Amino acid sequence: MIATGIYPPDIGGPATMLKSLAEVLGINGVKVNIITYSSVKGLAGEAHVHRVIKKRFLSRPAYFLKMLLLALASDLVYVTDTYSVGWFAYVIKKLTGKKYLVRFAGDSAWETSVGNGWTDDYIVDFQNKVYNAKIEKLKDRRRKIMINADTIIAVSRFIGGVAELIGVSKDKIKTIYNSIDFIEPSNSEERPDRSRLGMNSTDKVIVTACRLTPWKGVDGIIRILPELNRKFGKVFFLVLGDGPELINLQKLAADNNVSDRVKFLGKVSHDSVIDYFKLADVFVLNTNYEALSHTLLEAMKAEVPIVATNIGGNPEVIENERSGLLVGYNNQPELSSAISRILSDQGLSQELVNNAREKLKMFSWDNTVQGTVQAIKQLL
């Protein structure tokens, strides 16, 4: 059984990947049932998908009861996050002894604490410090889920190291990278183009895509836009995604007199993300934390040169000066310099794109599936 919070028609790489994974597991002789929170009821042709309407009264108890019943009929539970469904898997194991594995793509305790402004400590430092009772309760819950799992699938070596700091035995951790082989550009006639966005073919375009949270560093890109406009004429910044920082970022753009150059496009359908990337001269991920970024892989697939921060799992994806340029988080001089190099040097841009195309082969869907099937079968 796969227990998740998102599943198609939800958009995003993780949701799309789960659907593809379930199909491939079936081909490999593993019968799969899926339980998910959903905004829609059951769809035709998916009797194996059990949907619990989210944000309704008693939706969490309903999910748990359905998950418990499915677990009783299953040999193994595979959960996609360390809260909610992860906690349910932990409780179900205590009740029934059912094995479970966790796909570990991020520390929910840290993300919740930073998102609420309770701490601004880095994710690694967060593991060994002692905080107030509220944060320690989150950390303890997450620790119980992780150390009681039979296997942890870490999406990068970096996040596997975080799992060790949490207390997971090293021999339980398997690194299996993300893949986006199954994601293709849209075939829509309404593909985005520069003219529809008020830009000319000669304008320079920067793009980023992320949830608008404090650690994603969108503010740092906005702050260097005035300098880039002085160097290159018109430089536009496309921001794909939404989140709690949107109003602050809009105000920052106004304060820096670049409101007309920053286009907040909100949530973009996953089929269209690569189309937007293809419009850009450079993709920038100025983040303080990534386990392993689907977005970087999508930018590589779109063949747009990349500037990213030298943190988390990013260096496992981007080799500095070869498949992209790595900079310090929110280091505005480094960020401005790296973007300027790409915008002014077509030869460098093409070299980075060519090398990234080769690097992307390492993150193949076959590797993801084979590793996941192996991890599952070892527990069956």
C-alpha positions, 0 to 999 in steps of 0.5 A: 500500500502507498499512503500519500497526501497528493496524487493526480489530478494534483499537480507536481513532480511527486504526485506524477511520480507516484502514479508512474511508480504504481504502474511500474510496480504492477508490471514488476509483480507487486499489487498496489493499493493507494490511499490519498487525500484528494479534492475529487472523488474516485475517478474512472479506471482507478479502483486501486486508488482510495480517495479521502476528501481533504479538509472535511470534518473528520477527514484525518480519522477517515483516512487513518481507518481506511489506511488501517484496513488497507494495511491489514490486507497488505504486506508492506506500507510505503509512505511519502512523508514523515507527518500525517501519513508517516505517523499513521504508518508508525501507529499501524505498525505498533498495532499490527506489526506491519512493516513500513518504509518512508520516502524521506524528502524533507524534515517536516519538523524543521520546515514547520518550525522555520515556516512559522518563524520559530527558528531560522537555524539551518536544517543540519544545526536544527537536529542537535539543538534543543528548543522549546517544548513545541518544537521538541514535540515535533522533533520527537514525533518525527524521530519516532516515525523515522527510527521505527521505519524498516527502510528510509528511502532518502532522495539524496545523500545529503538528506540521508545524512540528515536522517542519520542525525535524526537517529536512523541507523545507517544500514536502514537508509537507501539513497534513491534519486528523483527522476523526471523522465516521464514528464514532457512539455505540454502540447497545448496551443496555449504555450506561454511565449514572451509576447503574451507576457509583455516581453520582447525577444531581445529582453533577458529573462530569469525564471525560478519555480518554488513555493514562496517560503522564506528559505527559497531566497526569491527576495535575493533575486529581486534585490539584484534586479536593479543592478542587472537591468543597468547592465543588460537593459530589460531583465524580467524575472518570472516567479512560478509558484505561490506561498506565504511570502507572496505579499512580502515579495510583491512589496519588495519588488515595489520598493526596489522599483522593479514591479514591472519587471517581476511577474508573479505567475502563481501556480502553473500546471506541471505540464507547463513548467518546462515550457516556461523554463524554455522561455528563460535565459537562466534558471535560478534557485537561490534556496537555503535548503533542498533535499533533491530538487525536482525543479533543478532536474526540470530546468536541466531537461528544459536545457536552460543554464542554471545558477543554484545555491551550493547547499543540500542536495544541489551539488549532487545535481549541479557540478559547479562550472560544468553543469551549472554555477553554484553560489552561496545562499543569498550571497547577492554579489555571487548571485549577480556575478553568476547570472551576469556571466551566463547572460553575457556569454553564450558559449558558457551558457551552451557548455553548461546546458550540454554538460547538464544534459549528460548529467541528467542521465544519472537521474533516470526513471529506470534507476529510480524504479529499480532502486525502489522495487529492490527496496520494497522486495527486500522487505516483502 
